[in-house]
């Protein structure tokens, strides 16, 4: 007789939602977490700390008001890592408390220790206080990821760091190299550039954020250059070493270029946390990046074992991970559920933010879909002037013949919130003239939808 109906391994967003869905379904649930605190990477070293740090950077640097009061305007003249860490630690503690309360309220038993499979239906939990074997009916793996490493980049947690070690930096460097032009690397590039750090961003691909709309990424690249960021695209690191005596870092690129800086952040991908799971005992196998293969319901090759969140790979977003956890447990217990991954929104917390949903121009071109584009600029909207953000833009992509909305792409402060208006219309297969016929509060950034709709429809009239 199993001790638990459901065991969830990992207490990040995916694990939390999986456990809560199981409890809401009347199941006896255990949640295993290797850390002494719950929340996983999301709360402790990843999403919450980085987004909180971003808010601290924006506030203390006065970034949002420099268009109004001048580029020399700052809330605090000498910003330190301690200033940033203070706000981050406050939010982390609050989020941990909120999560613990949710789990407790739903009757979920939290176990501290390292989980490893002994069979497809049994997991051993080992901690400093000993070990115990638990039997269960269903298992959800939600162990998340850790920063990927490379023998070319010797992490020393001082001048050469990974993304989990950002807040451990003793000082804000004057110059910084960031290796990796993915979401994590670009987000931290933006933060440090806003603080006045001279950043060199090294990326082996020809452009940043390849999964995002090219026009939006080009707009972000313009902002990065405007903040004195040097971008080394199509470049790969050959070796990294500390400089003798000066305490700096030198990166030698494959093209024989040398890049120097006070510190280096290595942010080239992440690796699944599967090393201690003993997957073989469960009849499972991960790929070379620690990702576990799953089907559309997040079920592995073992019918009673599911995997969700970052450990299964792209898109590795906290919001999506939560939904994956919910879907997996609902499927495991035959609970009807509706979800469409093609309508999952993306939020990238660069400076300025990027958020999008639906198709890009590149995808529609490849699919031979006739489309048109409407664009609105924050600078043309009263709220944009009031907020001091005159650089943002909202882009609507719609079918030329049916006028159905196909994609929404936004760059600018508040993009991740503003996107949800377009998300609702997109999911309901609405047409672009919905925005023309809708009255938005004035002054708001939501008016961008109406302006962009008019812009796009006017192009059809002219044609």
CORDA-V222229 format. One record per residue. N is the residue number from 1. RES is the residue in three letters. PHI is phi in degrees with one decimal (* if undefined). NEAR is the number of other ideal C-beta (glycine too) atoms within 10 Angstrom. D_CENTER is the distance of its C-alpha to the mean C-alpha in Angstrom with 1 decimal. Layout:
BEGIN
[[N/RES/PHI/NEAR/D_CENTER] [N/RES/PHI/NEAR/D_CENTER]]
END
This chain:
BEGIN
[[1/UNK/*/3/40.0] [2/UNK/-65.8/14/36.2] [3/UNK/-72.5/15/35.3] [4/UNK/-131.6/20/32.1] [5/UNK/-74.3/18/31.1] [6/UNK/-141.0/27/27.5] [7/UNK/-117.9/30/25.8] [8/UNK/-111.7/34/22.0] [9/UNK/-104.3/28/20.9] [10/UNK/112.6/32/17.8] [11/UNK/-113.2/32/17.0] [12/UNK/-73.6/31/13.2] [13/UNK/-55.1/31/12.0] [14/UNK/-65.7/34/13.4] [15/UNK/-65.4/30/16.5] [16/UNK/-58.5/29/17.2] [17/UNK/-67.5/25/17.2] [18/UNK/-64.3/35/19.2] [19/UNK/-64.2/30/21.7] [20/UNK/-67.2/22/22.2] [21/UNK/-61.2/26/22.8] [22/UNK/-63.7/30/25.3] [23/UNK/-66.0/22/27.0] [24/UNK/-64.4/14/27.2] [25/UNK/-88.7/16/28.9] [26/UNK/83.1/9/31.5] [27/UNK/-96.8/19/30.6] [28/UNK/-84.8/17/31.0] [29/UNK/-122.2/28/27.7] [30/UNK/-117.5/22/26.9] [31/UNK/-117.2/27/23.5] [32/UNK/-102.1/25/23.5] [33/UNK/-133.1/25/21.4] [34/UNK/-74.5/19/22.3] [35/UNK/-77.6/15/21.4] [36/UNK/-74.6/8/23.9] [37/UNK/-118.9/15/21.3] [38/UNK/-89.3/22/19.0] [39/UNK/113.2/24/15.3] [40/UNK/62.4/30/14.1] [41/UNK/-61.0/26/11.5] [42/UNK/-53.4/25/9.3] [43/UNK/-83.2/26/12.3] [44/UNK/-91.1/19/14.2] [45/UNK/-135.8/22/12.4] [46/UNK/-111.6/24/8.6] [47/UNK/-57.9/21/6.6] [48/UNK/-64.3/21/10.0] [49/UNK/-60.0/25/11.8] [50/UNK/-69.2/20/9.7] [51/UNK/-72.6/17/9.5] [52/UNK/-68.1/20/13.1] [53/UNK/-60.5/22/14.1] [54/UNK/-59.8/20/13.1] [55/UNK/-62.9/14/15.3] [56/UNK/-63.8/19/18.0] [57/UNK/-61.6/22/18.0] [58/UNK/-61.4/17/18.4] [59/UNK/-69.1/16/21.1] [60/UNK/-68.3/20/23.0] [61/UNK/-80.3/20/23.1] [62/UNK/71.2/18/24.3] [63/UNK/-54.1/23/22.1] [64/UNK/-69.3/16/22.2] [65/UNK/-115.4/16/25.9] [66/UNK/-69.8/15/26.9] [67/UNK/-67.8/17/27.8] [68/UNK/-95.9/13/30.3] [69/UNK/-99.7/11/31.6] [70/UNK/104.7/9/31.3] [71/UNK/-68.1/9/29.0] [72/UNK/-84.5/7/30.8] [73/UNK/-69.9/14/29.7] [74/UNK/-145.1/17/27.8] [75/UNK/-74.1/12/27.7] [76/UNK/-133.3/11/28.1] [77/UNK/-69.5/6/29.8] [78/UNK/-111.5/8/28.8] [79/UNK/-87.4/19/25.3] [80/UNK/-116.6/13/24.9] [81/UNK/-62.7/17/22.2] [82/UNK/-63.4/10/24.1] [83/UNK/-61.6/16/23.4] [84/UNK/-70.8/24/19.7] [85/UNK/-65.6/19/19.8] [86/UNK/-58.6/11/22.2] [87/UNK/-68.8/17/19.8] [88/UNK/-62.2/21/16.9] [89/UNK/-63.5/13/19.4] [90/UNK/-62.0/11/20.8] [91/UNK/-69.6/17/17.6] [92/UNK/-57.5/20/16.8] [93/UNK/-59.9/12/20.4] [94/UNK/-63.8/12/20.3] [95/UNK/-64.7/19/17.2] [96/UNK/-62.8/17/19.0] [97/UNK/-61.6/10/22.2] [98/UNK/-62.9/12/20.8] [99/UNK/-66.0/21/19.3] [100/UNK/-59.0/15/22.6] [101/UNK/-63.8/10/24.6] [102/UNK/-63.2/16/22.9] [103/UNK/-65.2/22/23.5] [104/UNK/-63.9/11/27.1] [105/UNK/-62.8/10/27.9] [106/UNK/-95.8/15/27.2] [107/UNK/70.2/10/29.4] [108/UNK/-90.7/21/26.9] [109/UNK/-85.7/17/28.2] [110/UNK/-96.8/17/25.8] [111/UNK/-116.9/17/27.0] [112/UNK/-97.0/17/26.1] [113/UNK/156.3/19/26.4] [114/UNK/-91.1/15/25.4] [115/UNK/-94.5/24/25.7] [116/UNK/-144.4/19/27.4] [117/UNK/-73.5/22/29.0] [118/UNK/-113.8/14/32.8] [119/UNK/-164.4/11/33.0] [120/UNK/-62.8/17/31.0] [121/UNK/-124.4/18/32.1] [122/UNK/-142.3/18/32.2] [123/UNK/-132.2/27/29.8] [124/UNK/-96.9/16/31.1] [125/UNK/-111.1/21/29.4] [126/UNK/-117.8/15/30.4] [127/UNK/-139.8/14/30.2] [128/UNK/-63.8/7/32.4] [129/UNK/-95.1/8/34.6] [130/UNK/123.4/8/35.3] [131/UNK/-140.0/11/34.2] [132/UNK/-148.3/13/34.5] [133/UNK/-104.8/12/34.4] [134/UNK/-118.2/20/33.0] [135/UNK/-98.3/14/33.8] [136/UNK/-154.4/21/31.7] [137/UNK/-85.4/16/31.7] [138/UNK/-121.6/23/28.0] [139/UNK/-133.1/26/25.2] [140/UNK/-119.3/30/21.4] [141/UNK/-91.8/34/19.5] [142/UNK/-138.9/33/16.1] [143/UNK/-83.8/30/16.1] [144/UNK/70.0/24/12.6] [145/UNK/-136.2/23/12.4] [146/UNK/-131.6/18/13.8] [147/UNK/-59.4/21/13.7] [148/UNK/-68.3/18/15.9] [149/UNK/-120.9/14/19.2] [150/UNK/-145.4/13/21.9] [151/UNK/-63.7/6/25.6] [152/UNK/-77.0/16/25.6] [153/UNK/-124.6/22/23.5] [154/UNK/-78.2/13/25.2] [155/UNK/-63.9/17/22.7] [156/UNK/-120.2/12/25.0] [157/UNK/64.1/11/22.7] [158/UNK/-123.1/14/24.7] [159/UNK/-103.8/19/24.5] [160/UNK/-121.2/21/22.4] [161/UNK/-130.1/21/19.2] [162/UNK/-107.9/21/15.9] [163/UNK/-69.3/23/12.6] [164/UNK/-76.7/17/13.8] [165/UNK/-108.7/17/17.0] [166/UNK/-55.1/22/16.1] [167/UNK/-73.3/17/17.8] [168/UNK/-87.5/12/20.7] [169/UNK/-63.0/18/21.8] [170/UNK/-68.7/10/25.2] [171/UNK/-141.6/10/25.1] [172/UNK/-78.3/19/23.1] [173/UNK/-70.5/22/24.3] [174/UNK/-77.1/12/26.3] [175/UNK/-131.9/18/24.8] [176/UNK/-141.8/25/21.7] [177/UNK/-102.0/28/20.8] [178/UNK/-118.1/28/17.2] [179/UNK/-100.3/27/17.3] [180/UNK/121.4/26/14.5] [181/UNK/-104.0/26/13.3] [182/UNK/-84.1/19/10.0] [183/UNK/-59.2/23/6.6] [184/UNK/-64.1/22/7.4] [185/UNK/-62.1/23/11.0] [186/UNK/-71.1/27/11.1] [187/UNK/-60.8/22/9.3] [188/UNK/-70.6/23/11.9] [189/UNK/-57.2/29/14.5] [190/UNK/-61.5/26/14.4] [191/UNK/-62.3/23/14.9] [192/UNK/-69.3/22/17.7] [193/UNK/-63.3/23/19.3] [194/UNK/-64.7/21/19.5] [195/UNK/-78.9/19/21.3] [196/UNK/94.7/13/23.8] [197/UNK/-74.6/20/22.8] [198/UNK/-80.8/17/23.9] [199/UNK/-108.3/25/21.0] [200/UNK/-113.2/20/21.5] [201/UNK/-102.4/27/18.6] [202/UNK/-111.8/25/19.6] [203/UNK/-139.2/24/18.2] [204/UNK/-77.3/16/20.3] [205/UNK/-87.4/14/19.4] [206/UNK/-75.1/9/21.2] [207/UNK/-149.8/15/18.3] [208/UNK/-81.2/23/14.8] [209/UNK/43.8/22/11.9] [210/UNK/-62.7/13/14.5] [211/UNK/-84.1/15/13.0] [212/UNK/-96.5/21/13.0] [213/UNK/-60.6/24/16.4] [214/UNK/-61.1/14/18.6] [215/UNK/-65.7/16/20.2] [216/UNK/-67.1/23/17.1] [217/UNK/-66.3/23/15.9] [218/UNK/-65.1/12/19.5] [219/UNK/-63.0/19/19.5] [220/UNK/-64.3/21/16.6] [221/UNK/-60.4/19/18.5] [222/UNK/-61.5/11/21.6] [223/UNK/-63.7/17/20.0] [224/UNK/-63.1/20/19.1] [225/UNK/-63.2/12/22.6] [226/UNK/-64.5/10/24.0] [227/UNK/-99.3/19/22.6] [228/UNK/67.8/11/24.4] [229/UNK/-81.8/21/21.5] [230/UNK/-95.6/14/23.2] [231/UNK/-106.0/18/21.4] [232/UNK/-106.0/20/22.8] [233/UNK/-90.0/14/21.7] [234/UNK/58.5/12/23.4] [235/UNK/-126.2/20/23.8] [236/UNK/-128.7/15/23.3] [237/UNK/-77.3/22/24.1] [238/UNK/-92.3/13/27.4] [239/UNK/-160.9/13/27.7] [240/UNK/-135.2/21/26.8] [241/UNK/-151.8/14/29.2] [242/UNK/-76.9/16/30.2] [243/UNK/-83.5/13/33.0] [244/UNK/-69.0/8/36.3] [245/UNK/81.6/6/37.2] [246/UNK/-89.9/10/34.8] [247/UNK/78.5/11/31.8] [248/UNK/-94.1/18/29.6] [249/UNK/-133.2/24/27.8] [250/UNK/-121.6/17/28.8] [251/UNK/-113.9/25/26.7] [252/UNK/-96.9/15/29.0] [253/UNK/-90.3/17/27.5] [254/UNK/-60.9/12/28.9] [255/UNK/-84.1/10/30.6] [256/UNK/72.8/7/32.5] [257/UNK/-74.0/12/30.8] [258/UNK/-115.1/8/30.4] [259/UNK/-120.3/20/27.7] [260/UNK/-120.4/14/28.2] [261/UNK/-170.4/22/26.4] [262/UNK/-71.3/19/26.6] [263/UNK/-144.6/22/23.4] [264/UNK/-135.1/30/21.0] [265/UNK/-106.3/26/17.3] [266/UNK/-96.9/27/16.6] [267/UNK/-133.3/25/13.0] [268/UNK/-99.1/23/14.0] [269/UNK/73.1/16/12.0] [270/UNK/-136.0/25/12.0] [271/UNK/-115.9/18/14.9] [272/UNK/-61.9/25/15.4] [273/UNK/-82.5/24/17.2] [274/UNK/-125.1/21/20.4] [275/UNK/-58.7/13/23.0] [276/UNK/-99.1/12/24.8] [277/UNK/-78.3/23/24.5] [278/UNK/54.0/15/27.7] [279/UNK/-59.6/21/26.5] [280/UNK/-59.4/9/29.8] [281/UNK/-65.5/15/31.6] [282/UNK/-96.7/23/29.7] [283/UNK/77.0/13/30.4] [284/UNK/-116.8/20/26.8] [285/UNK/-147.6/12/25.5] [286/UNK/-99.0/20/22.1] [287/UNK/-82.9/11/21.7] [288/UNK/-69.2/7/21.7] [289/UNK/-106.7/13/18.0] [290/UNK/75.3/21/18.4] [291/UNK/-92.4/20/17.0] [292/UNK/-99.7/24/19.2] [293/UNK/-68.2/13/20.5] [294/UNK/-139.9/20/20.6] [295/UNK/-94.2/10/22.2] [296/UNK/-68.0/9/21.0] [297/UNK/-103.7/14/21.5] [298/UNK/69.7/26/19.6] [299/UNK/-90.8/16/23.0] [300/UNK/-82.3/24/23.8] [301/UNK/-68.6/13/27.2] [302/UNK/-95.2/16/28.6] [303/UNK/-63.6/10/29.1] [304/UNK/-102.3/15/28.5] [305/UNK/-118.3/26/25.3] [306/UNK/-116.8/30/21.8] [307/UNK/-135.8/30/18.5] [308/UNK/-142.1/32/15.1] [309/UNK/84.8/35/11.4] [310/UNK/-61.8/32/10.0] [311/UNK/-67.1/28/13.7] [312/UNK/-101.7/22/14.4] [313/UNK/101.0/18/12.0] [314/UNK/-49.6/9/10.2] [315/UNK/-92.1/13/8.0] [316/UNK/54.3/20/6.4] [317/UNK/-113.3/20/4.5] [318/UNK/-57.7/20/6.4] [319/UNK/-62.2/15/8.5] [320/UNK/-69.5/20/9.5] [321/UNK/-59.7/29/10.3] [322/UNK/-58.4/22/12.5] [323/UNK/-66.6/19/14.3] [324/UNK/-61.8/29/14.8] [325/UNK/-61.6/29/16.5] [326/UNK/-65.1/23/18.6] [327/UNK/-63.8/23/19.7] [328/UNK/-60.2/30/20.6] [329/UNK/-71.4/29/22.9] [330/UNK/-60.5/20/24.4] [331/UNK/-65.6/17/25.3] [332/UNK/-58.8/26/26.7] [333/UNK/-110.3/15/29.1] [334/UNK/67.1/8/30.0] [335/UNK/-89.9/13/28.5] [336/UNK/-59.0/6/28.2] [337/UNK/-152.0/14/24.7] [338/UNK/-125.8/6/23.3] [339/UNK/-159.0/13/19.9] [340/UNK/-126.9/7/19.0] [341/UNK/-57.8/11/15.8] [342/UNK/-68.9/9/16.8] [343/UNK/-107.9/11/16.2] [344/UNK/-71.9/15/12.7] [345/UNK/-82.3/18/11.0] [346/UNK/-114.0/19/8.0] [347/UNK/-128.5/19/6.8] [348/UNK/-117.3/23/6.1] [349/UNK/-92.2/21/7.7] [350/UNK/-77.9/22/10.3] [351/UNK/-125.1/22/13.9] [352/UNK/-77.7/22/14.7] [353/UNK/-63.2/23/11.7] [354/UNK/-126.5/26/11.1] [355/UNK/-146.8/26/10.9] [356/UNK/-156.9/26/12.7] [357/UNK/-152.2/21/14.3] [358/UNK/86.3/22/17.2] [359/UNK/-85.1/22/18.9] [360/UNK/-97.0/21/18.9] [361/UNK/-60.1/19/22.3] [362/UNK/-63.0/14/22.2] [363/UNK/-64.7/16/21.7] [364/UNK/-67.1/18/24.5] [365/UNK/-64.5/11/26.7] [366/UNK/-63.1/10/26.5] [367/UNK/-89.8/9/27.3] [368/UNK/57.5/6/30.2] [369/UNK/-92.9/15/29.2] [370/UNK/-72.8/9/31.1] [371/UNK/-137.3/19/28.8] [372/UNK/-134.6/20/29.0] [373/UNK/-125.9/18/26.6] [374/UNK/-120.9/24/26.9] [375/UNK/-127.5/16/25.3] [376/UNK/-126.2/26/25.6] [377/UNK/-110.4/17/25.1] [378/UNK/-54.1/25/24.3] [379/UNK/-65.4/14/27.4] [380/UNK/-91.8/15/29.6] [381/UNK/-108.2/24/28.4] [382/UNK/-54.7/13/30.1] [383/UNK/-64.0/18/27.1] [384/UNK/-63.3/26/25.4] [385/UNK/-67.2/15/28.6] [386/UNK/-63.4/12/28.7] [387/UNK/-77.6/20/25.2] [388/UNK/81.4/16/25.9] [389/UNK/-105.6/20/23.1] [390/UNK/-106.9/15/25.1] [391/UNK/-107.1/18/22.6] [392/UNK/-73.8/24/20.3] [393/UNK/-152.2/22/21.0] [394/UNK/-123.3/29/20.4] [395/UNK/-123.8/25/21.3] [396/UNK/-108.2/28/22.7] [397/UNK/-114.8/25/23.6] [398/UNK/-140.7/28/26.4] [399/UNK/-70.9/16/29.2] [400/UNK/-63.6/14/32.3] [401/UNK/-96.6/11/34.7] [402/UNK/-89.3/12/33.2] [403/UNK/67.6/18/31.1] [404/UNK/-66.5/15/28.3] [405/UNK/-70.5/29/24.9] [406/UNK/-114.8/23/22.8] [407/UNK/-165.6/21/19.6] [408/UNK/-130.1/28/18.2] [409/UNK/-134.6/30/16.4] [410/UNK/-132.0/31/16.0] [411/UNK/-129.0/27/15.6] [412/UNK/144.8/25/16.7] [413/UNK/-60.8/21/16.3] [414/UNK/83.4/20/15.6] [415/UNK/-58.9/25/14.2] [416/UNK/-67.5/19/11.6] [417/UNK/-82.3/14/14.7] [418/UNK/-62.4/22/17.2] [419/UNK/-59.8/23/15.6] [420/UNK/-65.4/12/16.7] [421/UNK/-64.5/18/20.3] [422/UNK/-66.0/28/20.0] [423/UNK/-59.0/19/18.1] [424/UNK/-61.8/11/21.1] [425/UNK/-66.2/19/23.6] [426/UNK/-63.3/23/21.8] [427/UNK/-63.4/14/21.8] [428/UNK/-85.2/9/25.4] [429/UNK/56.8/10/26.3] [430/UNK/-74.7/16/27.6] [431/UNK/-103.6/16/29.2] [432/UNK/-66.5/25/28.6] [433/UNK/-71.5/15/31.8] [434/UNK/-56.9/16/30.3] [435/UNK/-70.1/28/28.8] [436/UNK/-65.0/13/32.2] [437/UNK/-88.3/9/34.0] [438/UNK/-100.3/13/31.6] [439/UNK/-95.1/7/32.4] [440/UNK/-101.8/16/29.5] [441/UNK/-56.3/8/30.0] [442/UNK/-126.4/10/31.2] [443/UNK/-91.0/14/29.8] [444/UNK/-141.5/16/26.2] [445/UNK/-71.0/26/23.4] [446/UNK/-60.2/20/23.7] [447/UNK/-60.2/21/26.9] [448/UNK/-56.5/30/24.9] [449/UNK/-61.6/27/24.8] [450/UNK/-66.5/19/28.6] [451/UNK/-62.7/19/29.1] [452/UNK/-68.2/26/26.9] [453/UNK/-63.2/24/28.8] [454/UNK/-60.8/16/32.1] [455/UNK/-59.6/19/31.0] [456/UNK/-70.3/26/30.3] [457/UNK/-66.7/18/33.4] [458/UNK/-61.7/12/35.6] [459/UNK/-66.1/13/34.8] [460/UNK/-68.7/14/36.2] [461/UNK/-63.7/6/39.3] [462/UNK/-64.1/6/40.0] [463/UNK/-68.2/7/39.8]]
END
